[in-house]
Amino acid sequence: MSTVVLVGSQWGDEGKGKVTDFLAEQADLVVRYQGGNNAGHTVVADGREFKLHLIPSGILHPEKQCLIGNGVVIDPAVLIGELEDLAARGINTDNLRISPRAHVILPYHQRLDRCEEETRGERKIGTTCRGIGPAYTDKTSRVGIRMAELVDEEEFSVCLARNLEEKNRLLSRVYGSEEYRPDEILPAYREYARRLKPYVADVSIIVNAAVEQGKRVLFEGAQGTLLDLDHGTYPYVTSSHPVAAAACLGAGIGPTRINRVAGVAKAYVTRVGEGPFPTELKDSLGDHIRRQGGEFGTTTGRPRRCGWFDAVVARYAARINGLDYLAVTKLDVLTGLETLRICTAYRHDSDIIREFPPTLKELAGCEPVYEELPGWAEDIGGVRRYADLPANARRYLERLTELSGVPVAIVSVGPGREQTIMLREVF
């Protein structure tokens, strides 16, 4: 048995898609365990770029089984669009399976998402308005519609009619928005059900059977630790749990079945949306990193906020997730910078803080404490062995390990699948 959970160890967008694709070559199954199409994973394989939102990044390996777990919320239109796009590009998706317990995003979720965000004014969250939060709210309120109900035509009609009574009152009386009629939703969703029903299977049974058979299973999270509903920079977080523990809940597997946890971290830090960001660079250097790194959202196209690597965040992610290894991505983006900075602690008033603060108010008052390291000018995009990296690049990676307490196992020096250096075996 060999099971690995791959998590984002910053604010998301760390490059998990590429690392999942890379590790999928060694895995038998790849399981997406939470989130929705508010996140996107970009994978470059054989010179072609793929943008995935719901389908696990292992789908580019046709012999691997890819599973969407019960912890994911699914927009059927988006999922079908991804399937069609992959088929048009010659990618076989026959090995995809979807949990019947995964919840479904409906049009009223998306409208409520927009209405709620608009009413927040200056206190907006920065949601993608894809309906993710309202779908998870319905799940918690025990009125959600799951894939099991979607593919049961009679049951779906009953559930939809029940929900529209409540949602229409909320839309019209609270937000002054238009109401929905069942016939505006039913035809399209019946077609979605017809298209997706062949993929629906009990993911928990499949995963546990694979573990019993000694197969290698890779669990893929979306977003990052600092966007976790419990452990992130609340309320500027997502509506699910990207942390490693959620892999058990979101795939239907016991915690004793998890062997290792790997965290993906950029060689710097980015975040999208609102909220405090201690190491953010609001100057020309931040613009340079954004351009060099192509830091624009896969899902929204929004420019990402960029900053120096934050070891306080790295230590926090290591503790919350129990990280065994780090996969450091986009090291090549830092090439050409004469001096690099790493945040080792925060200064809050007269105190030095080395652990990530629990409140937004405290975090907003923190200033980064930096140490400086020399950069490198050599092009590292073609490097395939750790020993061939410039000495200053190796020292930078070594310092990330020293400050985070987590050894680096994978280094990415470019977007291509082949632009990856393996230092340690993860499986």
N, C-alpha and C positions, 0 to 999 in steps of 0.2 A: 504494500500500500504506500502510495506517495501522493499526498494532496498539498497543494500550495494555494494560498490566498494572496492575490495581488491587489494592493490598495494604493490609493493616492495618498501621499504623506504631506501634502500642502493644501492649497485651496482648489484642487482640481486642475485639469488641463496639464498634467505633468508628463504626458506621453505614454499613458497606460496602454493605449491601443497598440502602439508599436511594440512595447514590451510583451503584451499578451500574444501578439502575432508571433514574436520571436520565440517565446516559451512554448507556444502551441505546437511547435514542431516536435517537442519532446513529450507532449501530453497526448492522452487518448480522448479526453473529454474537456471541453471548455464551457464553464457555466457562468452566465451573468446573473448576479444575485440581488440587485436593487437598482433603483433609479428609473428614469424613463427617457423620453427623447429630448429632455432638456440638457442632456449631455451628448457629446459626440467624440468618437475615437477616430483619428486619422491614421491610416496605415498605408505605407508605400511598399509595394511588393512588385518585383520585376519591372521597376520603372513606372508602375501605374499607381495612382493615388486613389484610395477608397475612403469614403467618409461613412462611418457606421454610427447609428444612434441607438438601436435596440438589439440588433443581432450581434452576438459575441464576435470579437475580433479574430477568433480562431477559424471563422468561416472560410477564410482564404486557403485553408488546408482542407481540401474536400474529403479526405479520409478520416478527419476528426469529427466526432459528434459534438454539436453545439446545442446548448440548452439555455432557455430563458426561464429563470426560476420564478417561484411564487412571489418573491419580494419585489419584482419589477411591475411597474404600471405601464400598460401597453396602449398606444394609440394605433388602432388597427390600420388606419389609412397610411400612417408612416411606415409601419412594419411591412405592409404589402408593397409600398413604394420601394423600400430597400430590397425586398425579394426580387421585384421586377428589374431593378437596376443591376443587381448582381447577375441575374439570369441573362440580361442583355450584354453583359460583359464576360459571359462564359463561365461564371462561377456557379457550381452546383450547390444547391441548398437542401438537398434531400435529407441530409443528416441533421437538420434543425428540428428541435422539439420545444414545445411551449407548455408550461405548467397550466393545468386547468384552474389552479388557484390564483394565478396572476390576475390582478384587477385591470379593468378596461377604462380608458379615458373616453368620455362622451363629449359632444359639443358644448353642453352646458358647463362642463368643467373648465373649458377654455374661456368661455365668456365670463364666468365667475372670477377666474384668475385675473382677467383684464380689469374687471370692475373693482375688485378688491385692491389691486395695485394702484389704480387711479385715485381711489379714496384715501390712500396713505399720504399723498402729497410729498412733502419733504422727507417723510419717514419711509419712503418706498424701499422695498427689499431688493429690487433688481431682478425680479423673477423673469423668466423667459416667456411667461404667459402661454405655456403649452398645456396648461391644465393639470400639471403634476401635483401641486399642492392640494387643490380641491379633490382630486382623485384619491390621494392618500387620506384626506379628511373623511371622505365617504367610507373608506376602508375602516378607519378607526371608529366611525359612527355606526358601523355595521349596516350600512345601506348600499355598499359598493356592489357593482356588477362585475363578476369575474369572467374569465374565459369560459368556464364551465357553463355559465348562464348564457353567454353570448352565442355559443354554438347549439344551444337548446332553444329553438325558435319560439316555442310557447312560453317558456320560462322567461326569456328575454323580454317579450312583449309585456308580461305582467310586471316585471321589475322596472322596466322603463316607465310604464304608466304610473306606478307608485312613486318613483323618484321625481317625475316631472311635476306632480302636484306640489311637492315641497320646493323644488328648484324654481318653478315659475313664480311662486309667491315671493321667493327671495329676490329673483331677478327684477320683477315688476315693482314690488312694494318697497324694497330697500334701495335698489340701485336704479330704478326707473328705466330698466332695460326691457327689450322685447322678450316675450315668452316663446317657448317652443311647443309645437304640436308634435304628437307621436309620429305622424306621417312625414314629418321633416327629417326624422332620424331613422326610422325603421327600415326603409328600402336599402339605404346605403349599408347599414350595419348587418342586415341579413346577407348582403353580398359579401361583406367582409367575413362573416361567419362561414359562409360556404368556402371561401378561399383559404381560410386558416384552419378549419376543422381537421384536415389531414395531419397537421403538425402538432395537434394537442395530445399530450401524453403525460403521465404522472412522472414529473422530473425527479421527485424524491426517490421513487423506486429505482429509476435508471441510475441515479448517482450512487445510491447505496449499493446497488448490485455491482457497479463498476469498482467500488472500493473493496467489496468482498472478493472480487476477482483479481485484486492486486493491480488494477490499472492506475495510470497517472491522471489525476484530475486537477485542472486549473480553474480556480474561482476568480472571476473578473468583476471588480467593482467599478462604479462610475463615480464621478466627482472626487472629492478628497476629504481627508480627516477633518479639516477645519470647516467643512461644510456639513458635517454630521449634525443631525437634529439634536442630539444630546451633548456632544463633545466639541462642536464647532463654535464659531463666533456668533452665537445666537443673539438676535433673531435673523442675522444675515447668513442663513444656512439653507440647505435644501430640505426636502420634506421626508427624507428617508435616512438610512444609516449606511454610509459608505465604509465604515470601519470594518476591520476583519471579523469581529464577532458576528456581524450581520450575515456573513456567508452561511452560517449554520441555519439561521432563521429563514433566509431568503432562498435557500436551496433545499431545505428539509433534510439536514444532515446533523448528526450529533457533534458536539465540540471535541470529543475524543478522536474523531476521524480526521482532524486537521493536523498536519505534520509541521508545516512551515508557513511563515508569513513574510512576504517581500513587499517593501514599500518603494514606490516610484517617486523620485524627486528630480525636479529640474536642477541644473547647476546654478540656477538663480531662482527667483520666485515670481509667480504671477497670480493675479486673481481677477475675476470678473464680477461686476456688480458693486453694491455698496458695502460699507463697513471699514473698520480700521485696518491698516496695513503698515506696520511699523517701518519696514525697510523700503517702502515705495520710493521710486525715483521719478520725480515730477519734472525732470529737466531734460536736456538734450540727450543725456546718457540713457535715460529711460526710453526715449524715442528710438535711439540707436538699437538697443536690445530688442525692442518691439519689432523694428524692421528686420533685423538680422534673424530673429527667431520666428518671424511670421506669426506674431502673437495676436491673432484675431480668432474669435470663437468659431469652432467647427459648426455649431448649431445656429448661432445668431449673427456671426460676422462682427460682433462687437470687439473693439480694441481692448486688449487685456492690459491691466495695470502691471507694471514691471518693477522689480526691486532686487536687491542683493539677497543671496542665500541667507536664510534665517535658521541658525542652529537651535534657537529656543523652540521654534516650531518643529524642527527635526527631532529633538529630544522628546517633545510632547507626543508626536506621532509614534515614536518608538515605544513609548510607555503605553499609550492607549491601544495600540495594535499588537504589541508584543513582537516587534519587527526582528526578524532573523538576518535579513539582508536589505541592502539598498540597491536600487537600479537608478543610476544617475543619467539623466537625459540632457540633450542639447548642450553638451560640453563645448561643442564647436562654436556655439554662438558667442562665447566669451573670447574667442581668438581675436587677437589684435588689441585688446585692452591692456594698457601698460600696467595698471594696478587693479587688483581685485579686492573686494571687501567681503567679509563674512561677519554677520551679526552673531556675537557670542553671548550676549545678555541684553537686558533692557534696563534703562534708567528711568525710574518713576519717582519724581520728586528727588529726594536725596538717597533713595534706596537703589541698590543694584538687584535686579530680579533675574534669576536664571531659569525659572520654570514659567510656563505659559500661564498667564492670569486667567481666572475663571469668569471675570465680568468684562463686558464691553467697555464700561466706563474706565476701568483700570487700564485695559489695553489701549484705549484711545489716548491715554495720558503717558504712554510709554515712548521713550526714545531709544533707538538702537545703539548699542555699544559695539563698535567695530574693531576688527583687527584687519590689517592689510597684508596681502601677499602679492608677489610679483606675477604678472601675467606672462603670456607667451605670444609670439607672432607667427609661429609655424602653422601651416595648414594641416589640420589633423583629420580631415574628412576621409583620407585614404588609409589611416592607421588601423591595423587589425590586431595588433598585439599591445598589451599594456606597457611592456618594456619599451616600445617604440614611441610612446607618447612623449612630448617634451617634458623635461625634468620638472618645470614649474606646473605643468598640468597634473603630473603625478602627485606633486606635493599638495596641490589644491585638493585633489580627491582624498589623499591621506588625511588632510586636516578635517575634511567633512566627516570621515570615519571617527577621528579622535573626538570631535565635538558632539557628534550624535550618539556615539557609542555603538554604531551599527556598521558592520563591514560592508564595503561596496562589492557587489557580485557582478554587476552588469554596467557597462558604460556605453552610452550612445554618442556617436560622433557625427551623426547626420541622419536624415529622415529614412534612408533606405534600409531594408531588412539586413543587408550585408554590412551596413555601417554600425556594427555592434561588436563590442569587445566583451568576452566572457572571462571573468576572473575566477569565479567559483561556481560550482554546480548548484542550482537552486532546487531541482527535484532530487 
